[in-house]
Amino acid sequence: MKIGAAMFFTDYSMRPADLARACEERGFESLWSPEHSHIPIARTAAFPSGGDLPKKYYDVMDPFVALTAAACATERLKIGTGVCLVAQRDPIQTAKLVASIDQISGGRFLFGVGNGWNADEMANHGTPFKARHKIARERIEAMQAIWTQSKAEYHGETLHFGPMMAWPKPVQRPHPPVIVGGAFPYGARRAIRYGQGWMPHRARPAYPDVAVHVEEFRTMAAAAGREPEDLPVTIWGAPEDVAILERDRALGVTRLVVSLDSAGPDAILPELDRWARLIARIAA
């Protein structure tokens, strides 16, 4: 089982390159960067985790910029969006971003995607909230066409383009894994339909720990004709608890992601050191 780390990179957090080097040195497998383009002041959408929206959501850097810095500072560490809000992004430009960062990193990019919860943020991008799931799926399908075809075209309900040429293509074949975020069961169903992995949060209002649904997810995948091994599970949220880590490993969870505060090295490095000891213990 692999351990990744995630941070909302801001102008007051540890810098992406510095955190990436620190993670690689301590045995982390991956580094993840979330995305919000902005937060509208007049916000009606409720924060899924409850309570006030943390300041880092307002301040987070663009994930592709932050992860490029992380990739250039490391040799083995994988880098991932956690998650890219594809329903708010132009798919042709995003396809080029993904292919470019996969090239720059030497094939180390993990394309974590999600459909979002902030209806007000989406509205400013012209994305209808109720149609976001279809829009996201079609944009991902279109990007997959661009990455894998020399003369790509796509014709859906919300997106159309005729034959086009777009390079570079990704290093990874057929393309970087599309790891679909979202709660059980709806996010799981989307991952089975068009993803190469599922990445739920550890806890959501409907359940205290998504690990209880991992076997059910695999059963759903098999019923849909997908091989469970082609849909690895990444759980976003890893406690410093050996018993839970070993239970997740026994369940066949592929990856856990540690959520780090948007803080400087004085606060983050001791936490990474503690995790380095846990990573070594789990590996043993």
C-alpha positions in Angstrom: 0.0 0.0 0.0 1.3 3.4 -1.0 1.2 6.6 1.0 0.7 10.0 -0.6 0.6 13.5 0.8 -1.7 16.4 -0.2 -1.5 20.2 0.5 -3.5 23.2 -0.5 -0.4 25.2 -1.7 -0.7 28.9 -0.9 1.7 31.8 -0.6 2.0 31.0 3.1 2.4 27.2 2.9 5.5 25.1 2.3 6.6 25.6 -1.3 5.7 22.8 -3.7 9.3 22.0 -4.7 10.4 21.9 -1.0 7.5 19.7 0.1 8.0 17.4 -2.9 11.7 16.8 -2.1 10.9 16.2 1.6 8.2 13.7 0.6 10.4 11.8 -1.8 13.2 11.6 0.8 10.8 10.1 3.3 9.3 7.4 1.2 6.0 9.0 0.1 4.8 7.7 -3.2 2.9 10.8 -4.4 2.1 14.4 -3.9 -1.4 15.9 -4.6 -2.7 19.4 -5.1 -6.4 20.3 -4.9 -8.1 22.9 -7.0 -10.5 25.9 -6.6 -10.2 28.7 -9.2 -11.9 31.1 -6.7 -14.5 31.3 -4.0 -17.5 33.6 -4.6 -18.2 36.0 -1.7 -21.9 35.4 -2.0 -21.8 31.6 -1.6 -24.9 29.5 -1.1 -23.4 26.0 -1.5 -22.7 24.3 1.8 -19.2 23.0 2.5 -19.4 19.1 2.3 -17.4 18.7 5.5 -19.6 21.0 7.4 -18.8 24.3 9.2 -17.1 27.3 7.7 -15.0 27.0 4.6 -11.3 27.0 5.5 -9.2 29.9 4.4 -6.9 27.7 2.3 -9.8 27.1 -0.1 -9.8 30.8 -1.0 -6.0 31.0 -1.4 -5.0 27.7 -3.1 -2.6 27.9 -6.1 -3.3 26.4 -9.5 -2.5 22.7 -9.2 -0.8 22.3 -12.5 1.7 25.1 -11.7 2.4 23.8 -8.2 2.8 20.2 -9.4 5.1 21.2 -12.3 7.4 22.7 -9.6 7.1 19.5 -7.6 7.9 17.3 -10.6 11.0 19.3 -11.5 12.4 19.0 -8.0 12.0 15.2 -7.8 12.9 12.0 -9.7 10.5 9.3 -8.5 7.6 11.0 -6.7 4.3 10.9 -8.5 2.2 14.0 -8.7 -1.5 14.3 -8.9 -4.5 16.6 -8.9 -6.7 16.1 -6.0 -9.0 16.9 -7.6 -9.1 18.8 -10.9 -12.5 20.3 -11.4 -12.9 19.3 -15.0 -16.5 20.6 -15.4 -15.1 24.1 -14.9 -12.2 23.8 -17.4 -11.9 23.9 -21.1 -11.2 20.3 -22.1 -8.9 20.9 -25.0 -6.6 23.2 -23.0 -6.8 20.8 -20.0 -5.8 17.9 -22.2 -2.7 19.8 -23.3 -1.9 20.6 -19.6 -2.2 17.0 -18.6 -0.1 15.8 -21.5 2.5 18.5 -20.9 2.9 17.8 -17.2 3.1 14.1 -17.9 5.9 14.8 -20.4 7.8 17.1 -18.0 7.5 14.6 -15.2 8.6 11.6 -17.3 5.2 9.9 -16.9 4.6 10.5 -13.2 1.2 12.3 -13.4 -2.0 11.0 -11.8 -5.1 12.8 -13.1 -7.4 13.0 -10.1 -10.8 14.4 -11.2 -13.9 15.5 -9.4 -17.2 17.1 -10.3 -17.3 19.6 -7.5 -19.7 20.9 -4.9 -19.5 24.7 -5.1 -22.4 25.6 -7.3 -21.5 29.3 -7.1 -18.0 28.8 -8.3 -19.3 26.7 -11.2 -21.8 29.3 -12.2 -19.0 31.9 -12.7 -17.5 29.5 -15.2 -20.8 29.0 -17.0 -21.2 25.5 -15.8 -24.8 24.5 -14.8 -24.6 22.7 -11.5 -27.2 20.1 -12.2 -25.5 19.1 -15.5 -22.0 18.9 -14.0 -21.8 15.1 -14.0 -22.6 14.8 -17.7 -20.4 17.7 -18.5 -17.4 16.2 -16.6 -17.9 12.8 -18.2 -18.0 14.1 -21.7 -15.0 16.4 -21.1 -13.0 13.4 -19.8 -14.0 11.3 -22.7 -13.0 14.0 -25.1 -9.6 14.4 -23.4 -9.1 10.7 -23.6 -9.7 10.9 -27.4 -7.2 13.8 -27.7 -4.5 11.9 -25.8 -4.9 8.7 -27.8 -5.8 9.7 -31.3 -3.7 11.6 -33.9 -6.8 13.1 -35.4 -9.2 13.3 -32.5 -12.9 14.3 -32.6 -15.7 14.2 -30.1 -19.5 14.5 -30.4 -21.5 14.5 -27.2 -24.5 16.2 -25.8 -22.6 19.1 -24.2 -19.4 19.1 -26.2 -18.6 18.8 -29.9 -15.5 19.2 -31.9 -14.4 17.9 -35.3 -11.1 16.2 -36.3 -8.2 18.1 -34.7 -4.5 17.5 -34.0 -3.1 18.3 -30.5 0.4 17.4 -29.2 2.2 16.5 -27.1 0.7 13.2 -26.3 1.3 11.9 -22.7 4.2 9.6 -21.8 1.9 7.1 -20.1 -0.1 4.8 -22.4 -2.8 5.0 -23.3 -2.9 8.1 -21.0 -2.4 9.1 -17.3 -4.8 7.2 -15.1 -8.1 9.1 -14.5 -8.7 8.6 -10.8 -12.3 9.6 -10.1 -13.2 11.3 -6.8 -16.6 11.2 -5.2 -18.5 9.6 -2.4 -20.1 6.1 -2.4 -22.1 5.1 -4.3 -22.3 7.8 -7.0 -18.6 8.6 -7.2 -17.9 4.9 -7.3 -20.3 4.4 -10.2 -18.6 7.2 -12.2 -15.2 5.7 -11.6 -16.5 2.3 -12.9 -18.0 4.0 -16.0 -15.0 6.0 -17.2 -12.1 5.9 -14.7 -9.0 4.0 -14.0 -9.4 4.3 -10.2 -11.7 5.6 -7.4 -10.6 8.2 -4.9 -13.2 8.8 -2.1 -12.7 10.9 1.0 -12.3 8.8 4.1 -15.4 10.2 5.9 -18.6 11.7 4.6 -21.9 12.5 6.3 -23.4 9.2 5.0 -20.6 7.1 6.6 -17.7 7.5 9.1 -15.2 5.4 7.0 -15.5 4.6 3.3 -13.4 1.4 3.9 -16.7 -0.4 4.7 -17.7 0.1 1.0 -14.5 -1.1 -0.7 -15.7 -4.7 -1.2 -19.1 -3.5 -2.4 -17.3 -1.2 -4.9 -15.4 -4.2 -6.3 -18.6 -6.2 -6.6 -20.1 -3.3 -8.5 -17.1 -3.1 -10.8 -17.2 -6.8 -11.6 -21.0 -6.6 -12.3 -20.2 -3.8 -14.8 -17.6 -5.9 -16.6 -14.6 -4.1 -15.1 -11.7 -5.9 -13.5 -11.3 -4.8 -9.9 -7.5 -4.7 -10.3 -8.0 -2.1 -13.1 -9.8 0.2 -10.6 -7.4 0.7 -7.7 -8.8 2.5 -4.6 -7.2 5.6 -3.2 -8.6 6.8 0.1 -8.2 10.5 0.8 -7.6 10.8 4.5 -5.0 8.7 6.4 -4.8 8.8 10.2 -1.6 8.2 12.1 -3.0 4.9 13.3 -1.1 1.7 12.5 -4.2 -0.5 13.1 -6.2 1.5 10.5 -3.4 1.5 8.0 -2.9 -2.2 8.3 -6.7 -2.8 8.0 -6.8 -0.7 4.8 -3.8 -2.7 3.4 -5.6 -5.9 4.2 -8.6 -4.6 2.3 -6.4 -4.2 -0.8 -6.5 -0.4 -0.7 -3.9 0.8 -3.1 -3.1 4.2 -1.7 -3.8 6.5 1.2 -3.4 10.2 1.0 -2.4 12.3 4.1 -3.9 15.7 4.2 -1.4 18.3 5.4 -2.2 21.8 6.6 -1.2 24.8 4.5 1.7 25.5 6.8 5.5 26.0 6.7 8.3 23.6 7.2 8.5 24.0 10.9 5.1 22.5 11.3 5.1 20.1 8.3 8.5 18.4 8.5 8.0 16.8 11.9 4.7 15.4 10.7 6.4 14.0 7.6 9.1 12.4 9.8 6.4 10.6 11.9 4.9 9.4 8.6 8.2 8.2 7.4 8.4 5.8 10.3 4.9 4.6 9.6 5.6 4.1 5.9 8.7 2.0 6.8 6.6 0.0 9.2 3.8 -0.7 6.7 6.4 -1.6 4.0 8.0 -4.1 6.4 
